[in-house]
Amino acid sequence: MTATIHPTAIIEAGARLHGSVAVGPFCHIGAGVEIGAGAVLQSHVVVMGRTVIGARARVFPFASIGAPSQDLKAALAEGALSIGEDCIIREGVTINSGVDASTRIGAGCALLAYSHVAHDCRLGDGVVLANQALLGGHVEIGDHASIGGGTAVHQNVRIGSHAFVGGLAGVEGDVIPFGLAGGNRAHLFGVNVVGLRRRAFSAERIALLREAYRRLFLKDADASALSERIDAVEAAYADNADVAQILSFLRARSQRPLCAPRRRADLA
């Protein structure tokens, strides 16, 4: 099987394309690129550097994938980028290669128009970046998290699995797994109930997460330090994997502060 390559596309010597790949007009594929089975690059797509694109990816016009970091201190060093299977990369998306290690995007992600993933970011499976979402360098996003349109995420921020960040937010701090955050600057509003229901979380499972959230963040009810509340919640929910994920996230070392509620009302 031979890949379908439009005559105006440029495929540099050394690029490895599966025989079922389709490359549309005016695409440019660099020498170090590898593209998996069934991937489609529609037109005017540039892929460069040491980039691996997984099977069945769909890349829309004017995306730039694998370009060197925009970190001026990196002197445009060419790093690595890996993109998992079944990803959708829409118009004008930019994904930079790594500097310190590599940029990694999991399987089944959707990067919508004009979103940006900077160097050394780590995205889990099923992550959604809405239009013009912007990730600074070294951002980590867990599985099935969603970032709203026009949101900017500060360098080194962590966003946990199944979290949702609303549009036009400025995210300076870490967002817990299952959390719902928004605003500029962003703060927690509660648990991502709508998103969890869409992923078929049971009512009982969601109720338990909300209860744990209240025990962690409702300061009016418990004036103890967060570390003490973490210990108390761990003792109360010792066998619950969802709560354990939140507690592990809170205990992990981070370069950024924690995104927390601002008011008692933010406890949904």
PLY file of the C-alpha trace (Angstrom):
ply
format ascii 1.0
element vertex 268
property float x
property float y
property float z
element edge 267
property int vertex1
property int vertex2
end_header
0.00 0.00 0.00
1.30 3.44 -0.94
0.41 6.62 0.92
-1.79 9.09 -0.96
0.35 12.19 -1.43
-0.89 15.27 -3.28
1.62 16.37 -5.92
2.07 19.78 -4.28
3.01 18.26 -0.90
6.68 18.06 0.14
7.83 14.92 1.94
11.47 15.13 2.94
13.73 12.11 2.63
13.74 10.14 5.87
10.10 10.78 6.80
8.21 7.57 7.60
4.56 7.47 6.55
2.34 4.43 6.82
0.98 3.26 3.48
-2.56 4.31 4.40
-1.69 7.93 5.22
-3.26 10.72 3.13
-1.40 14.00 2.70
-3.25 16.88 1.07
-2.17 19.92 -0.93
0.80 22.06 0.13
1.68 20.05 3.25
5.33 19.87 4.32
6.55 16.80 6.23
10.07 16.94 7.69
12.74 14.25 7.58
12.37 13.17 11.21
8.58 12.72 11.16
6.69 9.45 11.59
2.94 9.26 10.82
0.78 6.26 11.70
-1.84 4.27 9.81
-4.92 6.02 8.51
-3.83 9.54 9.44
-5.10 12.38 7.25
-3.39 15.74 6.79
-5.88 17.87 4.89
-3.84 20.73 3.44
-1.18 23.34 4.29
-0.07 21.33 7.34
3.56 21.58 8.49
5.05 18.75 10.55
8.70 18.99 11.55
11.29 17.84 14.06
11.34 14.45 15.77
7.56 14.12 15.69
5.46 10.97 15.90
1.76 11.22 15.01
-0.40 8.24 15.94
-2.82 6.26 13.82
-6.03 7.81 12.50
-5.09 11.37 13.42
-6.99 14.06 11.53
-5.06 17.27 11.00
-6.79 20.30 9.52
-5.37 23.18 7.44
-2.58 25.45 8.65
-1.68 23.42 11.73
2.01 23.63 12.73
3.21 20.52 14.53
6.63 19.88 16.06
8.15 23.32 15.56
10.92 24.26 18.02
9.96 25.84 21.32
9.23 29.56 21.48
11.24 29.75 24.70
13.93 32.24 23.71
16.43 30.69 26.14
16.22 27.39 24.25
17.75 28.96 21.14
15.21 27.15 18.93
16.56 23.74 19.92
14.80 20.94 18.07
13.19 18.54 20.54
10.69 15.69 20.34
6.90 15.45 20.14
4.58 12.47 20.33
0.85 12.51 19.55
-1.34 9.52 20.35
-3.89 7.70 18.23
-7.24 9.13 17.13
-6.43 12.77 17.83
-8.18 15.67 16.09
-6.04 18.74 15.43
-8.08 21.58 13.99
-7.25 24.66 11.93
-4.27 26.77 12.96
-3.28 24.67 15.97
0.38 25.02 17.04
2.17 22.29 18.99
5.82 22.86 19.92
8.39 20.13 20.51
10.04 19.65 23.88
13.15 21.31 25.23
13.95 19.51 28.51
12.30 16.23 27.46
9.47 15.92 24.96
5.98 17.23 24.42
3.42 14.43 24.72
-0.26 14.33 23.75
-2.31 11.26 24.61
-4.80 9.31 22.54
-8.20 10.64 21.53
-7.46 14.29 22.22
-9.23 17.15 20.43
-7.28 20.37 19.95
-9.70 22.86 18.46
-8.94 25.80 16.20
-5.96 28.01 17.06
-5.19 26.35 20.38
-1.52 26.22 21.40
0.51 23.56 23.22
3.93 24.82 24.30
7.14 22.90 24.86
7.30 19.97 27.29
3.55 19.87 27.96
2.00 16.52 28.94
-1.61 15.86 27.96
-3.38 12.65 28.93
-5.94 10.74 26.91
-9.19 12.36 25.83
-8.16 15.94 26.62
-10.12 18.73 24.90
-8.68 22.18 24.25
-11.39 24.48 22.94
-10.69 27.25 20.43
-7.72 29.47 21.26
-6.87 27.72 24.53
-3.22 28.46 25.30
-0.89 26.24 27.33
2.44 27.55 28.59
5.49 25.32 28.84
5.54 22.24 31.08
1.76 22.23 31.66
0.35 18.83 32.69
-3.27 17.90 31.98
-4.84 14.65 33.14
-7.09 12.26 31.23
-10.45 13.58 29.98
-9.94 17.13 31.23
-11.40 20.01 29.19
-10.11 23.56 28.79
-12.55 26.24 27.62
-12.06 28.60 24.71
-9.71 31.54 25.11
-8.26 30.20 28.37
-4.58 30.77 29.16
-2.76 28.30 31.41
0.43 29.44 33.15
3.69 27.50 32.76
4.07 24.45 35.05
0.40 24.35 36.06
-1.15 20.91 36.65
-4.79 20.23 35.77
-6.15 16.94 37.06
-8.12 14.22 35.30
-11.79 14.93 34.54
-11.40 18.60 35.47
-13.12 21.38 33.54
-11.79 24.93 33.18
-14.27 27.47 31.83
-13.62 29.75 28.88
-11.60 32.97 29.09
-9.99 31.86 32.34
-6.48 32.78 33.44
-5.16 29.71 35.23
-2.22 30.42 37.55
-2.69 27.52 39.96
-3.15 23.76 39.92
-6.72 22.49 39.38
-7.60 19.32 41.28
-8.89 16.18 39.53
-12.68 16.29 39.02
-12.62 20.03 39.74
-14.60 22.83 38.08
-12.67 26.07 37.75
-13.04 29.39 35.97
-12.56 33.13 36.19
-9.63 35.46 35.79
-7.72 34.65 37.87
-9.23 31.18 37.97
-10.60 29.64 41.17
-12.53 26.49 42.06
-16.30 26.46 41.86
-16.77 22.86 42.94
-16.88 19.46 41.30
-17.28 19.03 37.52
-20.71 17.44 37.92
-21.90 17.91 34.32
-18.69 16.49 32.86
-18.76 13.50 35.21
-22.37 12.73 34.30
-21.44 12.83 30.63
-18.74 10.27 31.34
-21.31 8.03 33.03
-20.20 8.55 36.63
-22.95 7.30 38.91
-24.92 9.68 41.16
-23.39 7.97 44.20
-19.88 8.41 42.90
-20.44 12.10 42.19
-22.09 12.66 45.59
-19.08 11.17 47.35
-16.69 13.41 45.41
-18.74 16.47 46.35
-18.71 15.46 49.98
-14.93 15.02 49.95
-14.56 18.37 48.20
-16.56 20.12 50.93
-14.48 18.52 53.65
-11.29 19.66 51.95
-12.24 23.23 51.07
-15.10 24.44 53.31
-13.00 26.50 55.67
-15.96 27.84 57.66
-16.73 24.31 58.87
-13.15 23.33 59.63
-10.41 25.84 60.37
-7.62 23.26 60.35
-4.73 23.43 57.91
-5.22 21.88 54.49
-2.65 19.18 55.30
-4.73 18.14 58.32
-7.91 18.10 56.25
-6.17 15.93 53.66
-5.26 13.43 56.39
-8.82 13.46 57.75
-10.37 12.91 54.31
-7.91 10.10 53.60
-8.98 8.36 56.80
-12.67 8.83 56.00
-12.43 7.59 52.38
-9.59 5.11 52.62
-10.99 2.73 50.02
-12.14 5.28 47.42
-9.92 5.56 44.32
-11.42 8.89 43.16
-10.73 10.63 46.46
-7.27 9.04 46.61
-6.52 10.62 43.22
-7.40 14.08 44.56
-5.32 13.59 47.70
-2.32 12.33 45.75
-2.59 15.40 43.50
-2.71 17.72 46.52
0.29 16.09 48.17
2.48 16.12 45.07
5.14 18.79 44.87
4.31 21.60 42.46
5.85 24.82 41.20
2.44 26.51 41.22
-0.04 27.42 43.97
-3.31 25.58 44.38
-6.42 26.84 42.60
-8.91 27.05 45.51
-12.44 28.37 46.15
-12.86 32.05 46.93
-16.21 32.00 48.70
-18.39 29.63 50.65
-20.75 29.71 47.68
-18.16 27.89 45.54
-19.06 24.48 46.90
-21.39 23.02 44.27
0 1
1 2
2 3
3 4
4 5
5 6
6 7
7 8
8 9
9 10
10 11
11 12
12 13
13 14
14 15
15 16
16 17
17 18
18 19
19 20
20 21
21 22
22 23
23 24
24 25
25 26
26 27
27 28
28 29
29 30
30 31
31 32
32 33
33 34
34 35
35 36
36 37
37 38
38 39
39 40
40 41
41 42
42 43
43 44
44 45
45 46
46 47
47 48
48 49
49 50
50 51
51 52
52 53
53 54
54 55
55 56
56 57
57 58
58 59
59 60
60 61
61 62
62 63
63 64
64 65
65 66
66 67
67 68
68 69
69 70
70 71
71 72
72 73
73 74
74 75
75 76
76 77
77 78
78 79
79 80
80 81
81 82
82 83
83 84
84 85
85 86
86 87
87 88
88 89
89 90
90 91
91 92
92 93
93 94
94 95
95 96
96 97
97 98
98 99
99 100
100 101
101 102
102 103
103 104
104 105
105 106
106 107
107 108
108 109
109 110
110 111
111 112
112 113
113 114
114 115
115 116
116 117
117 118
118 119
119 120
120 121
121 122
122 123
123 124
124 125
125 126
126 127
127 128
128 129
129 130
130 131
131 132
132 133
133 134
134 135
135 136
136 137
137 138
138 139
139 140
140 141
141 142
142 143
143 144
144 145
145 146
146 147
147 148
148 149
149 150
150 151
151 152
152 153
153 154
154 155
155 156
156 157
157 158
158 159
159 160
160 161
161 162
162 163
163 164
164 165
165 166
166 167
167 168
168 169
169 170
170 171
171 172
172 173
173 174
174 175
175 176
176 177
177 178
178 179
179 180
180 181
181 182
182 183
183 184
184 185
185 186
186 187
187 188
188 189
189 190
190 191
191 192
192 193
193 194
194 195
195 196
196 197
197 198
198 199
199 200
200 201
201 202
202 203
203 204
204 205
205 206
206 207
207 208
208 209
209 210
210 211
211 212
212 213
213 214
214 215
215 216
216 217
217 218
218 219
219 220
220 221
221 222
222 223
223 224
224 225
225 226
226 227
227 228
228 229
229 230
230 231
231 232
232 233
233 234
234 235
235 236
236 237
237 238
238 239
239 240
240 241
241 242
242 243
243 244
244 245
245 246
246 247
247 248
248 249
249 250
250 251
251 252
252 253
253 254
254 255
255 256
256 257
257 258
258 259
259 260
260 261
261 262
262 263
263 264
264 265
265 266
266 267
